[in-house]
Amino acid sequence: MVTNARTWQKAAGQRFKIADGGSGLEAFRLRYKGTNFLPKMAGEGKAFFDRHMQYIMANDVEGMVKDTYTEDAILFNAFPFLETPPPNIIQGHEALIEAFNKYLAYQGAINLISLYNFLDSENAISFQATFSTANTGTWAAGDCWLMREGKIYHHIGFAHQLIKA
């Protein structure tokens, strides 16, 4: 299922409100008040990232999705490669496989230039990168992968084109 984010936000309605009318940030603060919210450093995020990238370089989208994403995973995406303008929300293995295949066709061969600001915890992996592609040029990108049982269940991705091909 692919949904434009603006439509999804309207459908979500009051989902991120708490009973007294407060914001989602207030709900977050209430939920984690007095807890040690910072996750323990796991140290395995870079190996997971490398495995994920090996699938991309091998153009094995189906293997990547089945091995590294939960079945109910959601991609919150801001790349302009789908029929609907970004941002988009893509959910489930079938939709992710279709979207990532479109993404790789859109970009062409991908060359990672730099990887930086890499955060690795048992609950999340996030990073920023610059890369060039055969079809579209050079990009600065950032991703955050929220992890559940060793797989991505929420993937938030954004990018900015630096140089057109």
N, C-alpha and C positions, 0 to 999 in steps of 0.2 A: 504494500500500500504506500503510495506517495501522496503527501498532502502538503500544500503550500503552508508555510509556518503561520501566516496571518490567519488563514482559515482555522488551523489547529488551535491557535490562541483563543479565537472566539469560541470554538467548541469547548475548550477547557474551562471557559467561564470563570467561576469562582474557585476553581481547583486550588489555586495558590493563595487563597485568602484564609485567615483563621476566623473563628467565630465572632470575635469582637471587631471585625472589619480591618484588622491589621494587614500589613503587607507580608509577602512571602519571606522577606528578610527577617521580620519580627518573628515569624513562625520558626525560621531556622535558628535564631538566637534562643528562643524558648526551648526548642527541642534539644539543643546541645549545651544548654547552660549547665555548668558544673561537671561536664564530662571532658575527657581527654580526646578531643576531636581529631587531633593530628594522627594520621595513620602511621603504623610502624613501617619503617623502610624495609621493603622486601628484597631489593637488589636483583630481582629477576626480570624487571621490566625491559631492560635493554635486550636480553635474549628473546623475549616475546616480540619486541619491535623488529629485531633482525629476522625472526621467523616470518612475521607478517610481510616484511619487505621482500623476502625471498619468493613468496607467493606472487607478489606484484611483478617482480622482475621476470618470473617464469610465465606470467600471464595466466596464472591458475586462480582465477577469481572464485570459482566454486570451492576449491580446496581451502582458500583463504577464509571465505565466509564460514564454511562448516567447521573449520579448525579453530578460528579465533573469535567468532561471534556467537553469542547465545541465540537460540532459535527465535526469541522475541526481541532481539536487539533493534535499537532505533538509531538511525543516522540523522543528525541535525546538520544539514549541509548548506553551504553558501557558495558553492561552485556553480558557474553558469552553463551546465552541460545537459540539463533536462529540458523537456518541453515547457514545463512551468518555470517561471522565473524564481530565482532564489530569494529568500531561503526556503528550503524544502525539508520535509520530514519523511524519511523512508524507513519502513518497519518490516521486519521478517526476512528470513533467508532468501526467499525467491525474489523479493523486491530489491534486496541488497545486491544479489548477484547480477540482476538486470542493471541496476544503477552503476555498479562498479565496472561492468563491461562497457557501458556507455561512456563512463569516465575515461577508461583506458583508450577507447577509440577516439575520444575527443582530444586527449593529450598526446597520444602517440608514445614513442619511447621516452622514458623518464630518466633523467640523470640527476641524482642527489648531489647538490653542491655543498651544502652545510647542514648540520644538525646541531641545534643549540637549545639552551634552557630546558634540558631534558629532566623531567621529574619522574621518579619511580617510587611508587608505594604499592602496598598490597591492594589498595582500593582504586588507584588511578595511575595512569601513565599520561603525561602530557609533554609536548615538545613543540618547538618551532623549527622550521626548515626553509631553506631556499633550494629550488630545483629548476632545471630547465627541461623543456619537452620538445619533441620533434615538431609538433603541430602548433603550439600556442605561445611558446617563448619561455620567459623566466618568471617565476612566482616566489612570493614569500607566503608561507602557510603556517598554520598552527592547528594542532589537534589535541583533543583531550579524550582519552578513552577511560570511561568508568568501568571498573572490572567487577565481575561476580563469578566466583568459582573458577578463576583463571581464564575467563573469556570476557570480551567486550560486550556490555549490555547497553551502554549509551556511548555513542561516538559523536563528538561535536567537532566539526571541521570548518575552517574558514581560510580564505586566501585572498591575496591581492596580487594582481598581475603587475610585474615590474617592467618587463620589456616584452613587447609583442614579437612573435616570430616573423 
